[in-house]
């Protein structure tokens, strides 16, 4: 008398592959935005100094704080993804990132 194993029906392999590639594309695009944002800030330091009327050191400090904040949110987001689910944590992270970027875009000075 053996016990049979009950399994849930699974999607075809091609559907799973398409979904995996879609997830990979979304995550890759998000990482690209982060990397290009940091790169553009570093390239435009001289323009930022002139536009904001500040020093190179202050702009470099702001870029460093930005990078550290992003790293902290990535670590926190990973844990929240384990708790809430990765899709929900990713969406909340996108909203926080969009709000922070919008607020920063309207800044008149560094301070």
N, C-alpha and C positions, 0 to 999 in steps of 0.2 A: 504494500500500500504506500505509494509515493504521493507526495504532495506536489501539486502542479503550481508553478509560479505564475501569478497573475501580473501581466504587464500592461501598461497603458499604451494605447495606440500612439505611434510616433509619426511625425511628418516625414514625407519622403526626403531622401538625402539631398536632393537638389534644392528643395525649399529651405532646408537647414543651412546649406552653403550660401544661398542668396541672402538669408537673414544675417549670417555671420559676416559676409562681406559688407552689408549695409551698416552693421554696427561698427565694423572696422573703419569704414569711410567716415562715419560721424565722429568717432573718437580721433581719427587722424586729422580731420578738419579742425576740431577743437584744439588739439595740440599745436597745429600749424598756426592758428590765430595767436596763441600764447607766445610761440617762438618769434613770429614776425612782429608782434607788438613789442617785445623786449628788444629785438634787433633794431627796429625803427627808432625806439627811444634812444638807444646808444648811438646810432648814426646821427641823430638830429640834436645832439647835445649843444652844439654851438648855436643853432637856431633857437633852441629853448632858452639858453642863457640870454640871448639878445631880446627875445620876445617877452620873457618874464622879468627881465631886469634883475637877474640873480647871478650867482657864481657857478662855476663848473662843479665845484665840490658839492654845492646844494643840489644840483640836478643829479649828480652821481649818487648822492645819498637817497634821493627820492626813488631813483631806479632800483637801488639796492633794497630799500624798504618794500617796493612793489614786488620784487622777486621773492623776498622772504615771506611776504604775505601770501603770495600765490602758493609757495611751497607748504606753508602752514595749512592753507585751505585744501590743498591736495591730500595731505595726510588726514585731515579731519574728514574730508569728503569720502576717502576710502573707507573709513570706519563707519560713517553714516550710510554708505552704500551697502555695507554688510547688514546694518540694522534695518534701514528703510527699503532697501532694494536699489540696485544700481540706476535704474531708469529714473526713479523719483529723485535720488540724490543728484544725478547729472542735471536734471531739469532745474532743480533749486540752485545748483551751482551756476548754471548759465544765467539765471535771473540775477543772482548776486553779482556776477561778473559784469553783466550788462548795466546794472545800476551803478556800480562803481566806476565803470568806464565812462558812462554818461555824465556823472558828477564831475569826474576828472576833466572831461572835455570842455566843460564850461568854467573851469578854474581860471581866474584872472592873474593870480600870483601863485608862487610856490607855497607860501605860508598860510 
